[in-house]
Amino acid sequence: MKEIESIIKRERKVEEVKLMKPLVWAYIGDCVYELFIRMNLVSKTNLDPHRLHIETIKYVKAKAQAETLQKIYEKLTEEEKEIVRRGRNAEAHHIPKNAELADYKYATAFEALIGYLYLTKQDERLKEILEISIYENY
């Protein structure tokens, strides 16, 4: 992911990232995770765009992300578990349309973890978590 630094600047210091709201981490994590899933599908399949979209949804919907978090939770460090807790407890200002509230909260927690790792430039750990999550679901 070092190459990405030249395209997408991650200039915040770790101390600044830690002060961000967990929903900001989740906002970024949502993008990072969806891009990761899309790139994996594009590189490992020969699906047309519509099928790519359908397959992507299977992984990025709230229920799937909540299940992924449950599967990887014991592999997380204490700091990562704290990030997850903060993401799960973040005050959402809308009710999810297509998900159970519990799944939505855990999906937000998963996205917060991904976003936090990305923003703090913990690229090796981010890669590990992403790879674990994809192998748990494929």
N, C-alpha and C positions, 0 to 999 in steps of 0.2 A: 504493500500500500504506500510505499515511499513515493512512487511516481505520482500519486494522487495529490501530494503536497503542492506540486507545481500548478495544479489546476484549481484545487479547492484549498484555500488557506485555512488553517486551524491555528489561529494566532492567540487564542485565549490561554492564559496560564491556568494550570491545574487548580490553583486557589480560586480563580474566577469561575471556573466550570463548577466547582463544588458549591458555589453560592447561587448557581442558577436554579430555577424552579424545576422540579422533576418532570413537569409536562414539557419543558423546553428540551430536556434530554430525550423524552419520548418522541417529540416532534422530529428531531434529527434521527433518532433510532429507527423510526418508521421508514424514513427514506433509505437509510443505509441497508436495513434488512430487506426491503422490497427490491432494491437494486441487486443485492447479493442473490436473492432467489431468482430474479429474472435472468441474471447472468449465468447462474448455474443451469437453468433450464435451456437457455440458448446454446450454451456450450455442450450440454449433454444430450440434447434431443434435436430432432429435426422437425419440430412442430410449426404449424402456421401461426400467425399472430393471434388469431382468435383462441386456438388451443393453448398457446402460451399464456394468455390472459386467464383462461379457465384454470389451468394448472397452478399459476401463481396465486390465485385466490385461495386455493386449498391450503397454502402455507402461510399467507399473510392475514387471513381472517382471524378475528379475536380468539375464537375457540382453539384454533391450531396453535397460535402463539402462547396461549395459556397452557396448553398441554405440553408444548416444548419447554416452557419454563419449569413446569413440574418435573419433567424428565431430567433436566440438567441441574436442578436446584442444588443437589448434594455435591455437585462438582464445583460450585462457586466458592469463592473466598468469603471471609466474613465481611470485608469491605463491599464486595459485590452483592452479598445478601442485604446489606444495609441500603444500597442503591435500589435494589428490588423493593424493599419495604417502603422506601420513600416514594417510589413510583406507584406502587399499589395503593398507597394511602393518599395520593395526590387528589385534590378536589376537582373532579371533572364538572364542567358547567353545562353538560347536556347528557341526555339519556341515550344510550346506544339503541339504534333501530334494529340492527340485525344480530344482536348478541345479548347473552345473559349478562347482567351487571357484574357478576363475579368473574366471568371470562374476560370481560372488558377491562376490569381492574388489573387482572394478571397479565393481559396482553400489554397494557400500558406499562406495567412493571418491567416486562421483557423488553419493550421498546426503550424504556428509560435506561436499562442496563446497556443495551447496544449503543444508544446515543452517548451515554457517559463514557464508555470505553473509546468510542470514536473521537469525541471532543477532547479527551485527555491524552490522546495519541497513544493509547495502549494497543497498538496495532497487532502485536503478536497474540495478546490475550483475546482481542476482538476476533481475530482469525480463528483461534481455538474454539471460542464460543459459537461462532457462525458454523464452523465445520461440525462441531458436536450437534448443533441444532439440525443441520441438514441431514446428517446420518441418522438422527433419531426419527426423522420423518420420511426418508426415502425408502 
